[in-house]
Amino acid sequence: MKVIGIVGSRRRDSTVDLEACRRIFLSVYKDGDTIVSGGCPKGGDKFAEIFSKEYNIPITIHYPDKSKLDPEKLKKNAKWAYAEINFARNTLIAKDSDVLIAVVASDRKGGTEDTVKKAEKMGKTIILVPEDEFDPYSI
């Protein structure tokens, strides 16, 4: 049994992206596997929750821990303060994953890329879902 992490850019939230992610997910999933993700309402995190419900697969969601927001950083730069707790959440996802499926944006920036880099450093298996990877007319 393994834990499959699913993450992705909020900009990759289309039906085509969902189906590309699903195809890859189903190619690695085996009975007894579980899912881990980050709880974002768009992109790969949303896909993880969809797969969990559709296939009745247990899921662990690591939401950003708002109790760890630094009040001083929040006053000075709220965007950075939130990025800090999001990056901490990404570490948990990378740590928990045996295999990480990442629905990456073309610029390879942000939280998804942070999770990918952390998973790489931990020696995890990473499968990228690049843009234009999926041909919806092939099904």
C-alpha positions as CSV (number, residue, x, y, z in Angstrom):
1,M,0.0,0.0,0.0
2,K,1.2,3.4,-0.9
3,V,0.2,7.0,-0.4
4,I,-0.4,9.0,-3.6
5,G,0.0,12.7,-3.3
6,I,-1.9,14.9,-5.7
7,V,-1.2,18.6,-6.0
8,G,-1.5,21.1,-8.8
9,S,-1.7,24.7,-9.9
10,R,-4.9,26.6,-9.4
11,R,-4.5,27.6,-13.0
12,R,-4.8,24.0,-14.1
13,D,-8.5,23.4,-13.2
14,S,-10.1,22.4,-16.4
15,T,-12.0,19.2,-17.3
16,V,-9.0,18.3,-19.6
17,D,-6.6,18.8,-16.6
18,L,-8.9,16.6,-14.4
19,E,-9.0,13.8,-17.0
20,A,-5.2,13.9,-17.6
21,C,-4.7,13.7,-13.8
22,R,-7.3,10.9,-13.5
23,R,-5.5,8.8,-16.2
24,I,-2.2,9.1,-14.4
25,F,-3.8,8.5,-11.0
26,L,-5.5,5.3,-12.2
27,S,-2.3,4.0,-13.8
28,V,-0.5,4.1,-10.4
29,Y,-3.4,3.4,-8.0
30,K,-3.8,-0.1,-6.5
31,D,-6.5,-1.3,-4.0
32,G,-5.5,-0.2,-0.5
33,D,-3.6,2.9,-1.6
34,T,-4.6,6.3,0.0
35,I,-4.4,9.9,-1.2
36,V,-2.9,13.0,0.4
37,S,-3.4,16.6,-0.8
38,G,-3.6,20.2,0.4
39,G,-7.2,21.2,0.3
40,C,-7.1,23.9,-2.3
41,P,-10.6,24.3,-3.9
42,K,-9.0,24.4,-7.4
43,G,-6.6,22.3,-9.5
44,G,-4.9,19.1,-8.4
45,D,-6.0,19.4,-4.7
46,K,-9.6,19.5,-5.9
47,F,-9.0,16.5,-8.2
48,A,-7.6,14.5,-5.3
49,E,-10.9,15.1,-3.4
50,I,-12.9,14.1,-6.5
51,F,-11.0,10.9,-6.9
52,S,-11.4,10.1,-3.2
53,K,-15.2,10.5,-3.4
54,E,-15.6,8.8,-6.8
55,Y,-13.5,5.7,-6.0
56,N,-14.1,5.6,-2.2
57,I,-10.4,6.1,-1.3
58,P,-9.3,7.4,2.0
59,I,-7.7,10.9,1.9
60,T,-5.6,13.0,4.2
61,I,-5.8,16.7,3.6
62,H,-3.1,19.0,5.0
63,Y,-4.7,22.4,5.2
64,P,-2.4,25.4,5.9
65,D,-2.2,25.8,9.7
66,K,-3.5,29.4,10.2
67,S,-2.6,29.1,13.9
68,K,1.0,29.3,12.8
69,L,0.6,32.7,11.1
70,D,3.3,35.1,12.4
71,P,1.4,38.3,13.5
72,E,4.4,40.5,12.7
73,K,4.9,39.1,9.2
74,L,1.1,39.3,8.7
75,K,1.2,43.1,9.4
76,K,4.3,43.6,7.2
77,N,3.4,41.4,4.3
78,A,0.3,39.2,4.5
79,K,1.1,37.5,1.2
80,W,4.4,36.2,2.5
81,A,2.9,35.2,5.9
82,Y,0.4,33.0,4.2
83,A,3.0,31.7,1.8
84,E,5.0,30.5,4.8
85,I,2.2,28.4,6.2
86,N,1.4,27.1,2.7
87,F,5.0,26.0,2.2
88,A,4.9,24.2,5.6
89,R,1.8,22.4,4.4
90,N,3.6,21.4,1.2
91,T,6.4,19.8,3.3
92,L,3.8,17.6,5.0
93,I,2.3,16.5,1.6
94,A,5.8,15.7,0.2
95,K,6.7,13.8,3.4
96,D,3.5,11.7,3.4
97,S,3.6,10.9,-0.3
98,D,5.2,7.8,-1.7
99,V,4.3,8.9,-5.2
100,L,3.5,12.5,-6.0
101,I,1.3,13.5,-9.0
102,A,1.8,17.2,-9.8
103,V,-0.5,19.0,-12.3
104,V,2.1,21.7,-13.0
105,A,1.7,25.1,-14.7
106,S,4.0,25.9,-17.6
107,D,6.0,28.5,-15.5
108,R,6.7,25.9,-12.8
109,K,6.4,28.5,-10.0
110,G,4.5,28.6,-6.7
111,G,3.2,26.0,-4.3
112,T,3.0,23.1,-6.6
113,E,6.7,23.5,-7.6
114,D,7.6,23.9,-3.9
115,T,6.0,20.5,-3.2
116,V,7.7,18.9,-6.2
117,K,11.1,20.2,-5.1
118,K,10.6,19.0,-1.6
119,A,9.5,15.5,-2.8
120,E,12.5,15.3,-5.1
121,K,14.9,16.1,-2.2
122,M,13.1,13.3,-0.2
123,G,13.7,10.8,-3.0
124,K,10.0,10.4,-3.8
125,T,8.6,9.2,-7.1
126,I,7.2,12.2,-9.0
127,I,4.9,12.1,-12.0
128,L,4.2,15.5,-13.7
129,V,1.0,16.2,-15.6
130,P,2.3,18.8,-18.1
131,E,0.0,21.1,-19.9
132,D,-1.3,19.8,-23.2
133,E,-0.4,16.3,-22.1
134,F,-3.9,14.9,-22.5
135,D,-5.8,14.6,-25.8
136,P,-9.5,14.6,-24.9
137,Y,-10.3,13.1,-28.3
138,S,-8.3,10.0,-27.6
139,I,-10.9,8.5,-25.3
